[in-house]
Amino acid sequence: MGMSQELANSICATLRGNGYQALLAGGCVRDLLLGRSPVDYDVATDALPDEVMALFPNSVAVGAQFGVVFVPGDGFKVEVATFRSDGEYSDGRRPEQVIYAKTPEQDVKRRDFTINGLLMRPETREVLDFVGGQADLKAGVIRAIGEPDRRFTEDKLRLMRAVRFAARFGFAIEMETFAAIRRHAHEIGVVSAERLRDELTKLLTEGAARRGFELLDETGLLEAVLPEVAAMKGVEQPPQYHPEGDVWIHTLLMLDELEAGSPATLAWGVLLHDVGKPPTFRSIAETGDRIRFDGHVGVGERMGESICRRFRFSNEDTEQILALIANHMRFKDVEQMRPATLKRFVRLPRFEEHMELHRLDCTSSHRQLDSYNFVRKLLAETPSEQIRPSKLLTGDDLQEMGYKPGPAFSQILASVEDAQLEGKVSTREEAGRYVRSKFKPKGTEDGELLADKDGRVLRRSGSN
């Protein structure tokens, strides 16, 4: 038994000892019955938030206006919520007012799906099922509690949650519930970008991303939340590189291989790596030789950026997702790259995500893993000092050598590092000689001009 389960059980015991009702509720009961270990535990009680807080002095009111109190354990917390029956939701996001209820039955009737509407007495493991949740768990069905249209109107995020649970557990969505999702799919836009993003990220990283995206497509939600991905359907690809089919099929095959617990940035990178293909498609009739997607990487980056902005990704995550899109076509050139270029490539932050995206890209199309194996071998056999060598020269050294500081400094230093990565220079002295041979300072009335050894002006310092 996990620590959080022990905490939940002891909270229930304390509440009952003080004359209140207390039951395990929702997802934790569902997971226990499925034989999965719950991530967190929720307790439902008829005690009011103030009464709960009086019994657990270290508790924190998080959503006391919704009757929710957190009781912290050692590095985890249990959520204790007062039974309630919800008032009207006018904005499709949250209830207008909370009406506390006296019975667990009323409390369950306001919840989303039958499999999430089960209660359990922890001391006897007896299940209280007022909504037929156990039968639906056995049959593998996602069914709205009560009137589906009403459930989805109350909280539009439930449209996405239905799909996520169906994908995660491999369940079917019950017919009436499915029809209601289709009817309301176009209203998903009232949900905040952050909540949608988190829901999509869960869908992508819980190990059933392909099924999840097929269901998003079938319910009409895909068109509403990610029209750029829906646009991949039916976009043909050249069969010699993509025997598997169109851009949508290719993307689904990659999603199918994404392991549960994959980094969110990798998962979004997989989803969006070819998002630039539909707008850049050119047919054989247009190109004369084969279907082409010229410029799809650049277009994909720009589209990826607007998608990341729309979903309010952090700058750091946005940067990584865009880097995954930007670099995914570079793998085909790795065997021809200059050593310096190749070493800079494998130095990209979180390069293992680039590798994994490339591997999935290959296994979901032509199945040629030569480039992948070439890079793996390089990484395995090259000491990190050769990939990330320590700096031989600094800007201060260049000044001492008589170069005037300016924008060309970074060019000179990059050129030294290239020479290092190519194995041409390995000591400070060699680097100094290399710089003197390649760049000589030249005084002119116009400030410093830098010339290379053929006398071509490289760049005027002080101008960009």
N, C-alpha and C positions, 0 to 999 in steps of 0.2 A: 504493500500500500504506500502510495507517495505521500510526501509531507503535506501537500495541499489538500489531499483527500482526508488526512488525519485532522487537519485544521478545520475543514468543512464539517466533519463529523462532530468535532468537539464544540463547534459553534452551535450546531443543531442541538446537541445535548444541553448546552447552557440555556438556549432559548426554551427548550421543552421543560427544563428544570424550573424555569421561571414562569411556567404556565402559558407559554406561547406555542403556536404551531410552527414547525420548522421542517422543510423538505428540501432535498436536492432537486434542482430544476434545470430543464433545458438541455443544452448540448452535452453536459457531463453525464446525464442519465442516458442519453442516446448513445454516447461513446462507450459507457460501461456495458450497455446491453449488446453493443456490436463487438465487444471484446477489444476495444481500442483504449489506450490510456488517455483520459481527458487532459487537455492543455490547462484548462482552469475550471474552477468549481463555482457554481452559483447556488445560493441558498434562497429559498422563498419563504416568507414568514408573514404572520398577521401582526407582528410587532411593528409599531410605527418607527420611523427613522430615529426619533429622539430616544425611544425606548431601547432600540438596538445600541445606540451610542452610549447610553447609560450603562449597559451591560458590558460593553467592550471599550474601555477607556482609551485604548490606542487606535480606535477606529477613525476613519476619515470620511466625512460626508463628501461624496464626489458628485452625485446627482441627487442631492436630498430633495430637490423639487420633483424628481421622478421617484423618490422613495428608495434611492440606492446609496448604500454605505459600504465602503471597503474595510475589511478587517485584514491588516497585514500579518503575514507570517514571516519566516526567515527567507527573504528574497522572493516571496510570492504573495498573492493576496486572494482573499475570497470575497466575492461580491454578495452582499446580503440585501435583498430587495423585498420591500413590503408588497403583499398581494395588492393588485390594483386592477380596475377595469378602466380602460382608456376612454377619455372623452373624445370629442371630434378632433380630427387632424384636418385643419383647413388648408395647410400649405404643402401637404404631401411629404412633410419631413418630420414634424414632431407634434405630440398631442398639445392641444390648447391648455387643458388642465388635467391634473391627475386626480382620479377618484379612487381612493383606497377601497379595497374590497375585503370582506371578512372570510371568504372561502377560497380555497385553492382552485376550485372549479372556475370561478369567475376570472381568476388570474390567468389561467391557461387559455381561456377563450379569446384573449386579446393577442396571443402569440402568433408567430408567422406560419409555421408548417407543423403538421401533426407529429413528425418525428422529433421536433424540437419542443413539443408540448407535453412531455412526460415528466412526472414527478416521482421521487423515490424516498421512502422512509429509510434513512441510512442505517438505523439500528436493526431493521429486519430485512432490508433490501426489497421490501414490498413496493411494487410499482403502482402508482395511481395514474390511470389513463382515462381521461374524460373525452378524448378526441379520436380514439382509434389509432393512436400513434404506433402501438406495438404491432398491430396487423400490417401497417404500412412499412414498418422497419423490416418485418419478415418478408413482405412481398417486394421490397425495394422500390418504394414509391414516394415521390415528393408531392404532397397534397396540401393545399392551403387549408388552414383551419377556418371553418365557417364559409362565408361568402367570398370567393377568390377576388372578385372585383373590389370589394371593400378592403380586403387585406392589402392589396397592391396600391389602392388609392391612399391608404393611411401612410405608407412609407414606401416610396418608389424604389429605394435600394433593394427591397425584397425581390424585385424582378431579377436582379443580378444574383442575389443569394440563392434563389431557386435553382438557377443554372449551376452555380458553384457547388451546391450540395449534391445535385444530380451527378455532376462530373466526378466530384471527390469520392462519392460512395458507389458510383456506377449504377445509380438508380434511374428510373424513368420518371418523367414529370407526368402526373395524372392529367387526363384530357381536359377537364374543365379549367384546371389550374393553368395548363399550357395555353389554352385559348385566351384566358384572361391576360397572360403575359403578352401574347401577340397584340391584344387590344390596347394594352397600356405602354408597349415598348417605346413609342415615340415620345412619351412623357418623361423618360429617364433623365432628360436634361435639367430637371429641377433639382436633382441631387448635386451636392457640392462636388467640385472637381476632385478634392482630396479623398472623399469617401469612395467615389467611383474608381479612382486610381488604386486605392488600397484593395478594393474588391477585385479589380482586374489582376493586380499583382498576385493576390492569393490564387486566383483562377490559374495563373500562369505557373505558379511555383508549388502547387500541391500535388503534382505528379499525374494530373489528368488534363493537361492543357489542351490537348487535341480535342477530346470529347467536349470540353468546356467551350472551345471556339466553334465547334460544329453546332452546339446548342445555341450559342449566341446568334449564330447565323440563322438557324431554323426559327428562332423566336422573333427575329426582326430587331434584336437588341444590337447586333453588330453594326448594322447600317446606322443606328442611332448614336452609338458611342464612338465607333471607329470607322467612319465611312471610307477612310483611306485604305483600311485592311479589306473591307467588303469589296472594294474596287479590284482586288486581285483575282476575284472569281472569273474564270473564263479567259484570262489573259494567257494566250498560248506562248510556249517557249520552244526554242530550237531543240528537236528531239535528240540530236547527237550529244548535247550536254545535259538535257533534262528529259530522259526517257519516262520519268514518272508522271509528267503532265504539266498542268498550268501553274501559275505562280501561287495560287491559293492552295492547291494540292501539295506543292513543294513545301510551303510554309507549315501546313498541317503535319506533314511527315516529320519536319524538324521539331515541332511542338510535341509530337508524340514521343520523341526520344529524350525530351527534357526531364531530368530526374527531379523527384520531389526534393525540395530544399535547395534548388539551384539559386544562385544569386539573382535578385530581381533585375539587375541591369543586364545580365546575360539573357534572361528570359525576354525582356522587352527588346533587346538587340536582335534576338532570333525572330521575334514577331515582326519587327520593322526593317530588317536588313534589306529586303527587296521592295520596300514601300514605294520606291521611285520607279519601279518597272511599269506599272500600268500607264502613267503619264508619258513614258518615253518609248512605248511600244511602236516598232515599225515593222510592217509585214514584208514578206519576201517580194511582193509586188513593188513595194517602195524601195527596198534595198538592192534587189536584184540577185542577192545570194542566199541570205537566211534572215530569219527573224532577228532583229537587233534591239538592244535597249541602250543606245549610246547615251552616256551622261547619267545613267540611272543612279549612280552613287551620289553625285552632287545634288541631284533633285531629291533623292531619298534623305540626304542629310538635312536639307532645308525643311522637308515635310516632317522629318523626325523632330526637328527643333520646334516646329509649331505644335506638334503633338505633345512634346514634353512640357512646353509652356502651358498648353491648355490644361494639362493634368497637374500643373504646379509641382513638377519634380524639383528636387533640390538641384542647385547648380552642379554639384559634384556628380550626381546620378545622370543628369542631362549630358554632361561632358562625356561620361563613359558610354552611354547609349549611342551618342553621335559618333564617338570614336569607333565603336563596333560597326556601325553602318559604313563609316568612311573608309575603313581599312579592309572590309571583308573580301574585296576583289584583289588585294595586293598579294595574297598567298600564291596566286598562280605564277607570280614572277620571282618567288624566293630563290629558285635555283640559278637565275640569271643576275640577281642583284649583286652590286659591288659589296664586298665584306662590310664596309662602313654603313651602307644603306641597310643591309640585313641586320646588323647589330643594333642600329637605331630602331629598326622595326620591332625586334623582340624585346626592346627596352620599354615599349609602351606600357603605361600603368595597367595593372591587372591583366597582363598578357595572356594568362591562362584562360580568361574569358574569350579572348580573340581566337585562341587555339580551339576551344570547345565549339564556338560558333562555326569555325571553318570545318571542323570534323563533322558536325551535324549537317552542314551545307553539302558536303561531299556524300555522306552516307544517304542523304535524301535526294540525290540526283545521280551523277555519273559513277559514284563509288570509287573514284580514283583518289587514293590517299598518299600519292607520292610527295606532294608538297608538305603535307602534314608530317609525314615520317621524316622528311628532310629537316624540318625545323626541330622536331623532337630530338633527332640525333644531334643537331647542332647544340641544343640546350643541354643535352646530357654530357656532351664531350668537351664543351668549351668552358674553361675556368671563368668565373664571373669577372675576374680582373681583366680578362680580354674583352668582355662585353661591356663592362662599366669601368674602364680604366681610370685611375686617379689622374687629376689634372696635372699636366706638365708645366703649363704656363698660365699666368693670370694677367689681368689688365695692367697691374702694377709692373709686371715684368716687361710688358710691351712698352710702357712709358719709359722705363729705364733703358730700353733699347732704342729710344729716340722716336717712337711713334706718338703722334698726338692723339689723345682720347677722342673718340667720335663713334658714329654708328658703325664704321668699318671694323671696330674692335671685335664685335661679336662674330663678324665674318671671318676674321683672322683666326680667332680662337676655335671656331667651328672647323676651320680648315686644318688646324693642328690636330683636333680630335679625330677628324677623318683619317689623317695620316697615321695617327696612333691605332685606330681601329683597323686600318689596312696593314698594320705591322711595319710601316715605313719608318716610324720614329718611336723610340721607347725611353729616351732619357731627356732630361732638361736641355742638355747641350745640343742633342740632335734636333730637338724642337726649335731651339733658337736659330740654329743653322738653317733649318727648313723655312722658318719665317723670313729670315734675311734673304734667302735665295728667291723666295716667291713674291714677297712684297717689299719694295724699297720705299722708304719715306722720301717724298719729294717736296721741297718747299716751293710754293708759288705765292704770288701776291694775294691770291684768292683764299688764303688759308691752306690747310693741308690737302693735297691730293694724294691718293694712294695709287701707286701703279704696280702692276704685277711685273715679273721680270722681262716680259716682252714690251714693257712700256705702256701697256693699255691702262687707261685710268679706270680703277675699280669703282671707286665711289668717293664722292666729295664729302669729307667729314663735315659735319654741321648741317648737311642736308640729307633728307631721307630719300 
